[in-house]
Amino acid sequence: MTHSESESLRELAAAYALGALGPEETRAFEDLLGRSPEIQRDVAEYREVAALLGLGAGEGVPSADLRARVLATPVRARDTSTPRRGWGSSLRWLAVAAGLAALTIMGERIVSLGREVRQRDAVLAQRDSALTSQQQELAERQALLDAVLDPEVRLFQLTSSGDPEPGVQLFWNQRRNQAIVNAYRLKPVPPGRAYQLWFIQNGKPVPSVTFTPTNGSARLTGIPVPTGGKLSAAAITVEPSSGSAQPTSPIVLSGPLDKS
């Protein structure tokens, strides 16, 4: 097979892959196709290009070898003085070759644009997540602010005897019998241990929540305040992390609860 004949068959393979051949040309070409593995390979590769461009969203791109072969498809006009019977005019091969070259370049641009869009979507998703987190934090702060500014809320301070550093603010909503605790500058506790809040009711300690500070701070909301007796004070001890029914260690912070 001469070089010219090989180039002609390659052009026909491109046209066949794109469905650009007429019925008679298709039948004649398929007869050659069944006898030539090389032509079969060309058709398969051109169909791969057409499929990738048709999808326009995949990550795959034609191989460098295939791209070079498509771009190198001759775009010269044939010598019309000796037309080939049954293979159509040279203008069609010119259009097929030029179209494949343009589509290959377009396909690579489509893939590149798709990648850029996905990267942009990822950045926007991260921003949306950060914005949602900030909005949630602002909502929690606003809810806390509304709670402590309620006219029914009174503030009590729990302090440490002889050590002015740690402190606990106890916001008591006396209508709802709920409390908010805001602790600061607390010392770390050993593993398996936690701070525990106690309400002193009728002279006896009533166990409440346990907590461990993060960087010396802790904030607890919705703490039930005991009812049915006189509350005189609140206190903090260090207990097992699961809590205790009775204090097992010395009081580290305390303060009076004067309801009047």
Legacy VTK file of the C-alpha trace (Angstrom):
# vtk DataFile Version 3.0
C-alpha trace
ASCII
DATASET POLYDATA
POINTS 260 float
0.000 0.000 0.000
1.493 3.378 -1.027
1.760 6.349 1.341
-0.934 8.150 -0.635
-3.308 5.214 -0.360
-2.602 4.946 3.373
-3.445 8.622 3.884
-6.639 8.208 1.836
-7.779 5.266 3.972
-7.010 7.259 7.129
-9.193 10.102 5.891
-11.929 7.598 5.099
-11.598 6.138 8.602
-12.166 9.611 10.081
-15.211 10.178 7.867
-16.585 6.713 8.659
-16.176 7.304 12.406
-18.167 10.540 12.075
-20.835 8.931 9.893
-19.936 11.169 6.941
-19.886 8.458 4.249
-22.782 7.699 1.935
-24.423 4.241 1.837
-22.311 2.901 -1.067
-19.130 4.377 0.372
-19.951 2.892 3.772
-20.444 -0.609 2.318
-17.210 -0.373 0.317
-15.261 0.911 3.289
-16.657 -1.735 5.636
-15.466 -4.372 3.205
-11.936 -2.987 3.573
-12.418 -2.539 7.311
-13.054 -6.226 7.847
-9.696 -7.112 6.268
-7.441 -4.471 7.825
-6.578 -4.377 11.572
-4.790 -1.071 10.990
-7.927 0.571 9.610
-9.963 -0.944 12.444
-7.590 0.699 14.917
-7.902 4.055 13.160
-11.701 3.886 13.236
-11.698 2.943 16.929
-9.415 5.844 17.812
-11.425 8.388 15.804
-14.594 7.131 17.482
-12.866 7.600 20.838
-12.210 11.228 19.936
-15.842 11.724 18.861
-17.121 10.093 22.074
-14.918 12.251 24.312
-15.999 15.405 22.532
-19.630 14.331 22.661
-19.494 13.843 26.405
-17.564 17.049 26.990
-17.277 16.373 30.749
-14.834 13.532 31.256
-11.324 13.790 32.586
-9.905 11.749 29.730
-8.329 13.401 26.684
-7.052 11.841 23.448
-3.527 10.534 23.638
-0.687 12.711 22.369
-0.115 10.288 19.459
-3.772 10.306 18.450
-4.006 14.081 18.737
-0.940 14.513 16.548
-2.391 12.146 13.946
-5.726 13.984 13.911
-4.083 17.384 13.612
-1.823 16.004 10.880
-4.758 14.775 8.781
-4.117 16.282 5.320
-6.277 19.278 4.531
-5.053 19.647 0.966
-7.482 19.244 -1.906
-7.098 16.148 -4.035
-6.225 16.172 -7.713
-9.693 16.235 -9.203
-8.435 15.239 -12.652
-8.481 11.585 -11.568
-11.344 11.250 -9.082
-11.701 8.011 -7.155
-14.920 6.246 -8.014
-17.254 5.891 -5.047
-15.202 7.874 -2.465
-16.807 11.303 -2.886
-15.273 14.716 -3.531
-12.046 15.995 -2.017
-13.964 18.861 -0.411
-15.598 16.413 2.009
-12.217 15.060 3.131
-11.007 18.604 3.629
-14.018 19.349 5.848
-13.668 16.076 7.797
-9.975 16.589 8.510
-10.387 20.241 9.465
-13.433 19.395 11.592
-11.576 16.675 13.504
-8.668 19.027 14.199
-11.005 21.755 15.448
-13.049 19.331 17.554
-9.917 17.883 19.163
-8.747 21.332 20.237
-12.267 22.192 21.379
-12.486 18.976 23.383
-9.286 19.755 25.254
-10.651 23.219 26.067
-13.933 21.719 27.284
-12.057 19.342 29.605
-9.944 22.242 30.903
-13.028 24.373 31.528
-14.732 21.459 33.294
-11.745 21.104 35.619
-11.793 24.837 36.374
-15.525 24.711 37.150
-15.054 21.803 39.565
-12.215 23.601 41.327
-14.354 26.723 41.610
-17.255 24.671 42.970
-14.950 23.186 45.627
-13.824 26.664 46.710
-17.432 27.869 46.879
-18.428 24.800 48.900
-15.664 25.542 51.411
-16.800 29.149 51.669
-20.414 28.061 52.154
-19.343 25.671 54.919
-17.319 28.390 56.664
-20.221 30.839 56.326
-22.669 28.306 57.761
-20.330 27.687 60.692
-19.992 31.420 61.339
-23.740 31.932 61.142
-24.296 29.085 63.610
-21.717 30.557 65.996
-23.347 33.994 65.748
-26.764 32.460 66.394
-25.445 30.659 69.491
-23.860 33.859 70.782
-27.068 35.793 70.180
-29.102 33.122 71.995
-26.679 33.271 74.940
-26.829 37.061 74.995
-30.644 37.001 74.939
-30.625 34.477 77.786
-28.330 36.408 80.100
-30.110 39.735 79.389
-33.521 38.311 80.287
-35.047 40.501 83.051
-35.633 37.353 85.125
-31.922 36.443 85.129
-29.639 37.207 88.060
-25.846 36.938 88.039
-23.926 35.224 90.841
-20.160 34.834 91.136
-18.345 31.727 92.360
-14.771 32.449 93.394
-11.794 30.568 94.762
-10.682 31.283 98.310
-7.165 32.717 98.392
-6.778 32.423 94.590
-8.375 35.252 92.586
-7.582 33.749 89.178
-10.317 31.158 88.461
-13.939 32.203 88.437
-17.446 31.082 87.536
-20.364 33.253 86.501
-23.722 31.655 87.238
-26.695 33.211 85.422
-29.890 32.050 87.142
-33.232 32.480 85.388
-35.434 32.434 88.435
-38.660 32.175 86.447
-37.568 29.113 84.459
-35.331 27.697 87.191
-32.500 27.261 84.718
-28.889 28.371 84.932
-26.012 29.190 82.591
-22.439 28.669 83.795
-19.531 30.602 82.298
-16.202 29.435 83.744
-12.808 31.007 83.025
-9.124 30.567 83.916
-9.785 27.117 85.371
-6.859 24.809 85.999
-6.693 21.546 84.027
-8.003 18.408 85.728
-6.304 14.969 85.671
-7.533 12.311 83.212
-10.768 10.713 84.383
-11.633 13.739 86.528
-13.945 16.713 85.940
-15.323 19.769 87.658
-18.782 19.262 89.181
-21.357 21.917 90.077
-23.304 21.641 93.332
-26.327 23.567 94.577
-26.582 23.918 98.339
-30.251 23.363 99.162
-31.511 23.289 102.761
-27.898 23.090 103.864
-27.112 19.950 101.777
-25.239 19.627 98.458
-27.373 18.668 95.425
-25.284 17.276 92.538
-25.482 18.970 89.143
-23.515 18.876 85.866
-19.885 17.904 85.356
-17.571 19.573 82.832
-13.953 19.827 81.736
-12.493 23.152 80.578
-10.949 23.822 77.195
-8.019 26.223 77.452
-9.262 27.058 80.937
-12.800 27.932 79.831
-16.190 26.230 79.845
-19.750 27.290 79.066
-22.861 25.295 79.964
-26.481 26.218 79.281
-29.895 24.891 80.297
-28.753 23.662 83.727
-31.756 22.691 85.886
-31.874 24.518 89.218
-33.326 22.498 92.136
-36.740 23.530 93.428
-38.721 22.695 96.551
-36.249 24.070 99.080
-34.084 27.029 100.022
-30.996 27.538 97.873
-28.236 29.280 99.758
-25.109 28.739 97.643
-23.413 26.988 94.731
-20.020 25.309 94.714
-17.517 23.548 92.432
-15.431 20.465 93.290
-13.264 18.056 91.294
-14.903 14.646 90.977
-14.764 11.548 88.746
-15.783 12.466 85.195
-19.058 10.536 85.608
-19.958 12.691 88.620
-20.559 11.957 92.298
-23.656 11.769 94.457
-21.750 13.486 97.286
-18.632 15.678 97.168
-15.431 13.637 97.491
-12.905 16.504 97.323
-12.518 20.011 98.765
-14.492 22.908 97.298
-12.446 24.851 94.747
-14.975 27.615 93.962
-18.137 28.760 95.770
-20.494 31.667 96.108
-23.815 32.581 97.782
-27.121 32.453 95.945
-29.245 35.209 97.429
-32.612 35.049 95.730
-33.993 38.097 97.485
LINES 1 261
260 0 1 2 3 4 5 6 7 8 9 10 11 12 13 14 15 16 17 18 19 20 21 22 23 24 25 26 27 28 29 30 31 32 33 34 35 36 37 38 39 40 41 42 43 44 45 46 47 48 49 50 51 52 53 54 55 56 57 58 59 60 61 62 63 64 65 66 67 68 69 70 71 72 73 74 75 76 77 78 79 80 81 82 83 84 85 86 87 88 89 90 91 92 93 94 95 96 97 98 99 100 101 102 103 104 105 106 107 108 109 110 111 112 113 114 115 116 117 118 119 120 121 122 123 124 125 126 127 128 129 130 131 132 133 134 135 136 137 138 139 140 141 142 143 144 145 146 147 148 149 150 151 152 153 154 155 156 157 158 159 160 161 162 163 164 165 166 167 168 169 170 171 172 173 174 175 176 177 178 179 180 181 182 183 184 185 186 187 188 189 190 191 192 193 194 195 196 197 198 199 200 201 202 203 204 205 206 207 208 209 210 211 212 213 214 215 216 217 218 219 220 221 222 223 224 225 226 227 228 229 230 231 232 233 234 235 236 237 238 239 240 241 242 243 244 245 246 247 248 249 250 251 252 253 254 255 256 257 258 259
